[in-house]
Amino acid sequence: MPTFKSVAAARVRRVLFTAVLLTGWPGFTQIGTAAPNAEASPVSTMTVMERIVPEWSEYHGMVASRNQVHLIALVSGRVKAVHATTGQRVRKGQVLVELEQDDLRARLHAAESRLANTQANLVEAGKEHDRYTQLAAQGVVSAQMLDKSTARLMGAQAAAAEARAGVNEARTMLDYTVLRSPINGIVTDKRINPGDFTMPGLPSEIGFPSGRNLMTIYDPGALWFEARIPERFSPHVSVGTKAGVVIASANLKLDGKFVEVLPVVDESTRSFTARVNLPAHPALKLGMFGRARFATGQRTVIEIPENAVIERGQLDGVFIHSAGKAHLRLIRLGKRNSGNVEILSGLAAGEKVILNPRANLRDGDTL
């Protein structure tokens, strides 16, 4: 049912259009009637046609990284050196943080000493077992003594294997004091400085300056756009569906497609998360605000070139070419797109509009 405002607005437009026809728009004289003895003049026209266009929906979101890693310490210790800062590009394998190694080096030396001792015991147990084996074959020693010799050899072998594992563990722990970048990327968040003390798995929220996350690194060539979309649009959003992303702050309009659609709807917002892949672009940054645009249906529209529209104040109109004459028509405009404008009312398919009408063209002029 029409509202009071819509009825009033329609009445105002009819009054204004009547005034235009009777008195003329600024810059025109006697638009309501053709000039006496008007001479025909050639004009350029186009036939109005309907076409089917997608119905689009847009929802806000932000640029996020598909490949983002958090650097954490796997051993406790004091930070010796930091070789990267926020905003710096780093290479895969590049050393970023070094921890003090004195304590772990001492543990490695102790483990190596234990290994050397067990290997010596193993050699001695092996020789003893060989002797007892020969003596048992000659009947000099009992089978019980041979069994004890075999047991001592097996114990020495187990001790040597344990000591060897201890050395490997100590070396691994020592390697953990040198933290390297696992990817090519950019450092976005550095939370550590030389002299800080860090412990594995201990979050910074409980007071440690370094905390669990020492650095955050992301790959600028692997970005996507995360948007929260109402659940009613879930039939229109699936992996592979085409989508556009507009980042106004960077003046970017990018084409992509949905590569991830989370199968979970948030209970409080009744929306789900969908991600659109983004091409690599130097202007893109993590956290940038934007809009994801995707098709949710189709509709029939009429579009004409913007150069056919006459604008005077708050009124828009076009000249129709009919029966060899120009006829002024009031129209209502919609969305503009690449030099064309959508016509919401005032024109029908099959009519001919005049392009680039001359300034002195009036309603009723012979063409």
C-alpha positions, 0 to 999 in steps of 0.5 A: 500500500502506498505510504503518505510520503510516496503519494506526496512525492509522486504529487510533487513530481507531477506538479514539477513536470507540469511546470516544466512543460508549461514554463520550460526548464532553465535554459529552455524557452517554451518547452511545452510547444515547438517553435514556429516553423521549426526545421528538421534536424538530424539526431542520433538515437538508440532503441531502448531494450530490456536485458537480464542482469544479476541481482547482487548482494554485498557484505562487509569483511576484511582482508586476512591471510591464508598462510600466517604463522606464529613463532613460539619458543620450544625451550625456555631461556633468555633471548640473546638476539632478535634479527627482525622487526615489524614490517620486515620481509623475511625469507624461509629459513632466515634466523629471526631469534636466538636464545642463550645456549650455555645451559643446553650446551652443558646438557649436550656435553653431559649427554655425550659423556654418558654415551661414551661411558655406555659405549665403553661398557658395551665393548667390555660386555661384548668381549666378555660375552665372546669369552664365555661363549667359547668357554661354554662350548668347551664345557668350562663354564656353566650355561647359567654363567653364559646366560648372565653374560648375555644379559649383561651384554643386552643391558649394555646395548640398551644403556648405549641406545638410551644414551644415544637418544639422550644426545639426540635430544640434547642436540634437538633442544640446542637447535630450538634456541635458534628460531627460523622463519618457516615461510617467505613473508612479512613480520607483522607483530614482534613481541620480543627483545634481547634480554627477555625470558621466554618459556615454551607454551606460556602465554604473555597474558599472564605477565611474561613479556615474550610469551608464547607468540614471539612473532607473527609472519604472514605471506603477502601472496596468499591473502583472502577476504573473510566476510560474514554472510546472513544464513538466508544466502547460504544457497547462493554461496558455495565453493567456486561461486564467483565473487567480487571484492571492493577495497575502497581505501586502496581503490581496488576492485578485485575478482575472485571466487569463494574458496572456503565456506564454513559449515557453521552458523553463528547462533547470535548473528545468524551468519556464516563465514565465507572466504574469497581468494584474492590476487597478489597486489602491493596495495593489499594489507592485512585487516583492510576493510572491504565488501564482498559482492556476489549474485543472489538472483536475476532481474530485468532492467532497462539501461540507457547511456548517460549522455541521453539524460537531461538533468535540470535541478532535481528533475531527470528526463530524456527526449523520445524520437516518435513520429518524426518529433522530439517528445520530452519524457520525465524518468526516474534513474537507478544505478549507474554502471560504466557510462550507462544508467538504469531507468526505474520508470518512464521508459519502455522497451522499443522506444527510441531515445535521443543521444546527446540532445542539443541544448536548444532542442524542445518538446515537439521539435521536428526531427 
